[in-house]
Amino acid sequence: MIARAFNMLRQRGLSQCAFPYLTQSRKRRPPRAGETTHLLLCIADHFEPKWASASALIADQRVQNWARQYPKFFGQFRDSDGRPPQHTFFYPVEQYDAEHVDALAALCRQGFGEVEIHLHHDNDNAANLRSTLERFKLLLASRHGLLGRRRVTGEISYGFVHGDWALDNSRHDGRCCGVNNELDVLRQTGCYADFTLPSVPSTTQTRKINSIYYAKDDPDRPKSHDWGFDVGSVSPPPTDSLMLIQGPLLLDWRRRKIENGCLQVTQPPNEHRLDLWLRANVHIPSRPDWRFVKLHTHGATEANQQILLGEAMMEFHRALARRAESRRNFHFHYVTARQMYNLAKAAEAGFAGSVAEALDFEVVSNLVEQPIAAAI
């Protein structure tokens, strides 16, 4: 089995994380019978309305379809805390359109999610990156009432996804970034955590997998987040470091594929994949009952909307409800990226309370929620 796993990873260009995958074998396991499990489910959407150089009309239609259809289809579902499905829109800086962001903000104010920051850039430098992020976070917060703020200091804070997966200049050819100290720039401009990984099948994939961890920047080299310190494994947390929250990455022997937590037209959600996501067992040591499952998608495209705004996703929500009803110790919680970060920090601090009590543990939302519209 070990040799088969190594060969399968190597054949798919993943030799850099083959050894960590093998050494993680004891950590990966499904929930045991009778064991209390809280599934913390976050969907990080690399939401790009202008994907493939779409016209203004097509981009508008993509956004409006989300704004109209999401409440209609998903307003009927509730998690173990009585909350509806949550979707985190990582909106690209370079595609900014005020009307698009207003439409997403209105959807989020109904209680269906939040908006965070996404960025594609190339041949950049630290000074320009810092200016770009500062301007955009202020724009989203001041004009649209989005993002979050530190509970103690009031500082505007944001979650981040890197376009083309090239976080911290991690592509082998140096394209699609250019900033070797990107982790520091993100942290210094208010980023609370990065949600880019996993990036398989890209060569930007790190050796560190299935983890929530802190990475310290080394400005003299790229890809400083290739390794790091697991959250909860060191006390106090390392200074001048950025938290990274990874999604599941493991072998699916039944399909002979890599499971990378992607939701798209060729990878719809289902219970088999749910079991794999839970088996990845991404958690903080002090709260083994909280299993963090961060999925990713490019949800603006018409093809992927068929899944994300269609029957496949609706059936997945039904399946979660059936599982919780039939298994007394299984609970599921829809969370945004910000809330997932708060839960990680709460677990790190030894918080012994419920999931619902820790959703705003450290970073609170700027959104003023409106009542959720009734399902149409």
N, C-alpha and C positions, 0 to 999 in steps of 0.2 A: 504493500500500500504506500509506503514512504517513497519508494522508487517511482511508482506510478504518479504520485502527486508531484514529485520534483520534475519528472519528464513532461507532465501536462503543463506545468507552469513555464518551463523552459521553452517548450514548443510555441507558447503564446507570447514569448518575449518578456517573461516576468521572472527571469532568473534572479533579479535584484531583490525580490521579496520571497524567493523560494525558501531560503533558510529560516527567516522569521516565521513563515507560514508553518513550517514543519515543527518548529520549537513551540508554537502556540497550540499544538494539538490538544494538550490537556485543558487549556482555557476554553476552547470551543466545545460547547455541549448544549443540547436542548434542555429546556426546563424539565426537571424530574417530576415524576408523579407526586402530587400533593404539595409541591413547592410553590410558594406564592411568587407570582411573576407579574410585574407591571411593565407592559410594553409602552415605551415612550416613542411615538411615531412622528417624525418630522419629514416633510417633503420640501426639499430645497430646489426651487425651480429656477434654472438659468433662463429667465424669461426675456426673450428677445423678439419683440413685435416686428422688427425690421429684418428678421432672419432671411438670408439669401437675397439681400437687396430688394426686399418687398416694396411695392408702391405704397404711397400714403394710404390709399383706399384699403389695400389688403391688410396693412398694419392696423388700421383702425378697426377693421372687421375682426381681427384676431383678438384685440383687447376687449371689444364690446361683447364678443361671444362669451368670454370668461365672465365679464361683469353680469351678463344676463343669465347664463346657464348655471353657474356655480350655485347660487342660492336656490334655483329651481330644482336642481337634482340632489343637492346635498344638505339642504336645510332640514330634511326629515331625519337625518342620522344624528346619533348622540353617542359619546364615549362613556366610560365608566363614571365620569364626573358630570355627565349631562351636557358636555360641550360638543358643538358640531365639528366636523372636519376642519383642519387648519392647513393653509397653504402659504408658504413663504415665497414671495416673488422677489428674486434677486434681480433688480432692474439695472440694465447696463447704462453706465454714465454716458457713453458716446452715442446712445440712441435716445437721449432724453426728449420727451414730448410731454408738455404740461398736461394736455388733455388725457393722454394715456395714463399718466400717474394719478391724475384726479379720479379717473374711473377705477383704478386699482385701490386707491385710498377709500373710495366710497364702499367698495366691496369689503374691504378690511374693517371699516367702521361698523358693518353689519355683524361683525364677529367671526369672519371666516379666514382671518390670517393677518399677515403683516408684510411690509415691503422693506427690503434691505438692499445692499449695494453690490453690484456686479461691474466688472471692468475688463475691457479688452484694450491692450495697449502694446506698443512695439517700439523698440529703440528709445526707451524712455530714460529718465534720470530721476533721482530721488527728489530733487527740488520741485520738478514739475508734477511728479506723482503726489507729493504732499499737498501742493496747491489744488490739484484736481480733486482729491478726496475731501479736503476741507470745504471747498466751494460746494460740492455736491451734497455733502451731509447737511450743510446749513440750508441749502435749497430744499431738500426733502423735509427737513424739520420745520423750517419757518414758513414756507409757502404751502406745504401739503400736510403738515401735522403728523409726519411719519417718523420712523426710527424710534429709538429709546433714549433714556438718560440714566446716568448712574444715580442710584437712590441717595447716596451720601453726598456727592459733589454736584449733582445736576448736570454733569458733562454729557453732551450728546454722544451717544454710542451707537455702533452699527455692527452688523454681521457682514461677512465678505465672502464672495466667490470670485475666483480669478478666471477670466476668459481664457479659452484654449488650454486650461489646466496649468499654465506656466507660472505658478506661484513662485516668487523669489527667484525668478530667472532660471527656472528648472529645466527648460528644454535644452537638449544637447547642443543645438545650434545657436542658442542665445536669442532666438526670435520670440515674439509675442510677450515681451516684458522688457528686460534690459536693466533691471534694478536689483543688484545683489543684496541690498539691505532692505528689501521690501517688507519683511516681517516687522522691522523696527518702525518703518514709516506707518504701516497699518496700526500698530499698537499706539504710537504717539499721536495719531489723528483720531483715536477713539474707538478703534476696532476692538470688540470684545472677544471675537473668535472667528476663525476661518472655517468654511464649510466646503472647500473645494474637493477634497479627496473622498473616495478613491478616484484615480484618473485612468485606470485601466480601460483601454489598451494603450494609452499614451506612455511614452518613455518618461514622462514627468512623474510617474508613480513612485512613491517613496518605499524605502525598506520597511518603515513603520506601517503597520496595517492593523485594522480592527481595533483602533485605539482612540482614546481622548487624552491628549497629551500637551505638554508645553514644549515649545521649541525656542531656543535662543539663537538670535541672528549672528552670523559671522559675515561682516560686510566684505571680507576678502574672498568669499567664495559663494557660488550660487547654491540653491537647494538646501538651505540651512535646516529645513524642517524634515530632512531625510530620516532623522532620528530625534528622540526627545525623551522627556520625563513624563511618565504616566500621571495624570491627575489623581491625587490621593495617595501617591506612592512616596512623595517627599513633603516634608513639612519644615518650615513654611514653603509655599510655592516658590519656584525659582524667580528671582527678580528679572526685570527686563526681558520677559518672555511672552509669547503669544500662545493662546490656547488654540488647538486644532481639533475639530470634531469630525471624525471620519465615519463614513458609512461602511456597510459590510463588504468584505471581499473574501470569498472562499470558493472552493471547488464544488460544482454541482455534478456529482457522479452520475446521477440519473440521466441528465441531459448531456453529460460530457462537455460542459461549458463552464466558464468563469461566471460566478454570481457577483455582480458589482453594484447592486442596489440601484440600477437604472430603470426608470419607468419610461417606456416608449412603445410605439406601435408593435415592435417585434418583441417586447419584453413587458407584457401586461402583468399586473399584480395578481397573485393567486395564493392559495394556502400552502402549496409546496414551497414557493419562494418565501413566504412568511416564516415557515419552519426553518429555512436556511438563515434568514435574517436573525432570528432568535438564537440559532445555534452559534452565530458569530460571537455572541455573548459580550458585546461591548458594554462595559459598565465601570463604575467607580468602586474600588474595593470595599468601602464602608457601606455601600448599598447594592449588594449583589442581586437584590430583587428588582432593581430598576434596570431594564435592558434598553439601551439607547439604539434606536434604529433610524438613521438618517439616510433617506433616499434622495435621488436626484433625477432631474428631468429637464428637457427643453420644451416647456409646455405651450409655447405660443404657436408652434407649427400646427398646421391643419392635421397632419398625420397623427401627431401625438395627442391632439385634442380628442381624437376618436377614442383614445383610451382614458385620458384623464377626465374628460367630461362625458363619458359614455357608460355603457352597461358594465364593462369590465371593472371600472372603479366602483360603481354602485354595488356590484356583487361582492367586491372585496370588503366594503364596509358592512354588508350584511353578514359576511363570513366572520368578521371580527365580533359582531354582536352575538352570533350563534355560539362562537367559541367561549365568549365570556359567560353566556347563559348556561352552557353545558359543563363548563369547568369552573368550579367555585373559586379556585385560586388564581384564575387568569383575569387580569384587568388590563384595559387598554386606554391610552390617553393620547389624544390629538394635541400636538404642541407645535409652536412656531420655533424658528431657529433661536430667537431670543429666549424663549422659555426653556428650550433644551439647554442652552448655556446656563441659565439660572439653576436648573436642576443639577447640572454637573457641579456648579459651585456649592450648592446646598449639600450635595452628597460629600463633596470634599471637606466641608466644614463639619461633617458628622451629624447633619440634620436627620432627625428620626421621625419627622412628621409625614404627612401625606403629600402626594404629588401636587394636588391642588393648592396646598399651602405654600409651595415653594416656586410657583410659576413666576413670581416677581421678586425673587430672592435678592437680586443685586441690581439688575437693570429693569426699569419700569418702562412701559410703553407711553409714547406721546399721543397715541390714538385716543379719541373720545368715542367709545362704542355707542352705536345706535341699536335699538331693538332688532333682533334677527327677524327678517321677513318670513312670513308663513310660506311653506312650500306651495308652489303653484300647481 
